[in-house]
Amino acid sequence: MNQVLKKYDFFQIYRHSVSKKLVDGFDELGNNYDLSEIDKYLLTRFSADSKKLNPIKLDKYSYAGITNIQLYDGSGVGQSHDSKVDLADSHFWVFSIERANTLKTAVVVQVKKDIQSGRVEYGDSPEEGAASDTVVCFDPNTGVVVLPPRSGMGVSKIESFFYKTTRQRNLVDDVVVDSTSVNSLEHISRINEIVFRVSNIVSDRNSIRNAGISEFNSINNKKMSLKLYGGEMNVHEVIKVIKRLLHRSDKKEISLEQLLVDGQNNDDKQLIDLVNKRMIASNSVTIVNGKIPMDAMMDSVKDAYFSNKTKLDMSNNLKGGKGV
């Protein structure tokens, strides 16, 4: 059974008023975390006949529309399209949004034919364009948006789509910060992979003895990227290496540009960014007939969110419902 690894980025969206006036739910910083209008729109779309919906014009050459949508309660149980939904109950949305660019034609290639006879182009009309699908998970209570990196609909396009459909002005976003620290790794049950990138490696003898990486300076390099994977990694020893790298970074002996730890806490996958502190997640998706089914991608983004939901809800509660 062929599978591919899919990764996801976490963002938080909210409304921001430049005037910072304490009206209409805006706090002293000019922020408003009430996204109920977007929630109501998604419920309307959930109940609607998708065959009768037109795409929304985002800009001069770009259109977008939700093609598939699912509603889950707070425990991750899917809800039927004809069920009575109370938006006051804990819930989140998973949907696929299709974006069409009328400046581009769609190209299909038959790879077993030659480069010309195996190529077909579609969309010559000014009202046609190449389309791409992006799966999205959205929690209206916390404002968390989960989507694949480098997707057809990035978070700014998602905000533009929400504005066009709900007239919710001044939507902005922040990258969700993961509070997981190196000390939290003590409780991880397995580490599958470590990726780190360093620069400005110093060459004194203490550095060689303490971390074992500056010896590469003998070939006059300035940067090093390394991936450790395979085998049964010793979690205790891995954490010692990570702590040495972080210690050297704190002492300015190296510039630690990236440090990603891919592991598992029992059956839950953990993808931890110890440098930029971004919340990220990954899981495997099964390929069917050489393709990735849309249902599988929607399940994948849902699982990526749900594996971090408890952590996100706790953060939101600690901040008094003002984001994560």
Stockholm file with secondary structure:
# STOCKHOLM 1.0

chainA/1-324         MNQVLKKYDFFQIYRHSVSKKLVDGFDELGNNYDLSEIDKYLLTRFSADSKKLNPIKLDKYSYAGITNIQLYDGSGVGQSHDSKVDLADSHFWVFSIERANTLKTAVVVQVKKDIQSGRVEYGDSPEEGAASDTVVCFDPNTGVVVLPPRSGMGVSKIESFFYKTTRQRNLVDDVVVDSTSVNSLEHISRINEIVFRVSNIVSDRNSIRNAGISEFNSINNKKMSLKLYGGEMNVHEVIKVIKRLLHRSDKKEISLEQLLVDGQNNDDKQLIDLVNKRMIASNSVTIVNGKIPMDAMMDSVKDAYFSNKTKLDMSNNLKGGKGV
#=GR chainA/1-324 SS CCEEEEEEEEEEEEEECTTCCSCTTCCTTSEECCCHHHHHHHHHHHHSCGGGCCCEEEETTEEEEEEEEEEEETTSCEECTTSCCCTTSCEEEEEEEEEEETTSCEEEECTTSCTTTTEEEECCSTTCCEEEEEEEEEETTTTEEEECTTCSSCHHHHHHHHHHHHCCCSEEEEECBCCCCGGGGGGCSEEEEEEEEEESCCCCHHHHHHHSCGGGGGGTCSEEEEEEESSCCCHHHHHHHHHHHHHHHHTTSSEEEEEEEEEEETTEEEEEETTTCBEEEEEEEECBTTBCCHHHHHHHHHHHHHTTHHHHHHHHHHTTTSCC
#=GC SS_cons         CCEEEEEEEEEEEEEECTTCCSCTTCCTTSEECCCHHHHHHHHHHHHSCGGGCCCEEEETTEEEEEEEEEEEETTSCEECTTSCCCTTSCEEEEEEEEEEETTSCEEEECTTSCTTTTEEEECCSTTCCEEEEEEEEEETTTTEEEECTTCSSCHHHHHHHHHHHHCCCSEEEEECBCCCCGGGGGGCSEEEEEEEEEESCCCCHHHHHHHSCGGGGGGTCSEEEEEEESSCCCHHHHHHHHHHHHHHHHTTSSEEEEEEEEEEETTEEEEEETTTCBEEEEEEEECBTTBCCHHHHHHHHHHHHHTTHHHHHHHHHHTTTSCC
//
